[in-house]
């Protein structure tokens, strides 16, 4: 079991460590370019190829999408009163706590733990997460929804296109599958290296607050994921993927939201950094539970 866990954790940690060390050595890294390639090309291709090539049943996608929606609602219902009692900004910390790192970290973990089937299910979770993040998340952070920003995301159209094939039982042309497989293969290593680079540039301003929010995120994420999986009667890869995605640390994207809308970006950065560091310590127990 140890070797199985290590084979899942090691690639994630090593890729992120490469990015972290690269940044700490002040080597050039165009994070904007890499992120743009991942968001606009890599992730859409990965989503399309995975959903159309893994024989994922439409019912499995629907079930994971519905479960994801339930977890999103549960996060908000839990965190709104907690932040209110703690006297913390909803605009700064509600998106940070609600949206975990289900892309850069969750997708690789689900792939390594459960194979292509796990990745397809993880992309189902990721798709709903992205839609909620760029609608509800932006509305909270900015004070107004930005449907135009959501409509610009190529991954939305890639997933919609994949769903056409998924629901009709048709298969895309070989050249489309080959191209999206090739381009999608760039995504996961680039995501993990970029995660390491991003973490190297962040700091912790308020340790007690960041620590408290990080622990809250990881523990409540696991609990909500487990409870939702039980409620939906999920088993095997579906159960594991839902729990893993829910238990991910605060996404780096939340720092960008806070920075863009001037919502205490330094404190959000601390929560991103500390929750990610803690998640590497809790990953063995998490994977042991779901695998």
C-alpha positions, 0 to 999 in steps of 0.5 A: 500500500505504501508503494501505491500511495507513494506512486500517487503522491511523488509525481505531484510533489516532485512536479510542484517542487520543480516549479518552486525551486525554479522560482526560488533560484530566480530563473525566468518563468513566464507564468502568464504565458504558461497559464494562458496556454493551460487555460485556453488550450491545454485544459480544453483539450484534456477535458475533451479527450478524456470525456470522449475516450474513457467510456464514461457513462452519461449517468456517471457524469450527471451524478458527479455533476449533481454531487458537485453542485451539492458540495458547492452549496454546502460549502457556502452554507457552512462558510458564510456564517463562520466568516460572519462570526469570525468577523472576516470579509466574505468577499475575500475569504468566501471564494477562497474557502469555497473553491479548492485547487481541483485543477492544478492539484485535484486532476493529477491526483485523481488521474494517478489514483484512479486512472483515466476513469478517475480523471474523467470523473474529476473533470466532471467536478472541475467543469461545475466548479469552473462554472460556479467560480466564474459566476458566483465566485466573481460575483462575490469577489467583485460585487457583480457577476461577470457572465462575459468572463465565463463565456470566454472560457474555452473549457466550457465549450470543450466540455459541451462539445464532449458531452454531445459525443458522450450523450449520443454515443458517437466518437470524434474523428481520429485526428481530433482525438489525436490532436486533443490527446497531444495538446492535453498531455501538456496540461497536468505537468504544466499545472503542477510546475506552475503551482510550485512557481506560484507558491514560491511567490506567496507569503504568510501575513497572518499565521494564526488566521491563515492556519485556522482557515486552512485547517477549516478548509481541509477538514470541512472539505473532506467531511462534505465530500464524504457526506455527499458521497454517502448521500449519493451512494457513490462507490469506487472511483466516483466516491474517491474522486468526489472526496479528493476534489472536495478536500483540496486546498485553497486554489491559487486562482483565489489569490488572483481574484483577491488581487484583482478586486483588492480583497486582502490579497496578502491574507488570501495568499497566506491561506493558499500557501499554508493550506497547500503545505498542510495538504501535502502532509494530509495527502497520505491519509486522504489517499489511504482512505479513498483507495 
